Amino acid sequence: MVRVRAQRAFTRAKETGRICEDFILGCRAKGRYAVSDGASISYDSRGWARALCRQFLVDAAVRPEWLQAARDRFAAASPPPAEDWAAAHAVDRGNFATFLGLAITDPHIVVHAIGDTTLFVIAPDGQVGMVPDMAGDAFRRDPVLLCSRAGRGAFDDTEAAFVAAASTIRVPDTGWEGTRLLAMTDALAEWVASAADPDERRGRLDELAGQPDGEAFRIWASERIASGVVRSDDCALLMIEL
């Protein structure tokens, strides 16, 4: 049986006074967690990221109907002001976001990853897995994005494409106990993935996992961004211990 022993979630906005457009949502009882990175080019990218995450908590069976339900959820929650024609035009163009959802079931973990929001799986023996498996330089390319308007995004709204985006992490022979899951948006994932070797990658993941609370995480991220170690961007980090 897969049991969540602890969970923490932290976010940091790119700039002081701005709302973080990355979003994290989880339900320990259901074993469902979602992280989404709203693209800043959108009118309400945080609202779209939130709608995607909430849809996953309601229904973890990702498919074309799932995406349409998320679009309906977003449209109902974030209508533009009737008198604001510019906002209405922006909504018509669509909002964009990456998405990562993980469903912790017995005995497997199913991951739906679209774009460059990434999950790292740290086994008790220190081995590290990555979903999707991306090299550090891959984060410099434009990611695949889900769009709040059908046919407007860079993602094919087909059942085959949704199925292809799903990965199953099978239970190790030793069981799940002691496994750590770290899901994060692209700036943090790029920093981890660009490590020179596996030992450095594990060290960077341990550094993230060691953040005790949201304030400490924001200070840590601000210092790394100021020094150029981490790319300046909104940051979201979800940590789960099994």
Summary of the structure (lengths in Angstrom):
residues: 242
radius of gyration: 17.5
end to end distance: 10.2
largest distance: 60.0
contacts: 777
relative contact order: 0.20
helix: 33%
strand: 26%
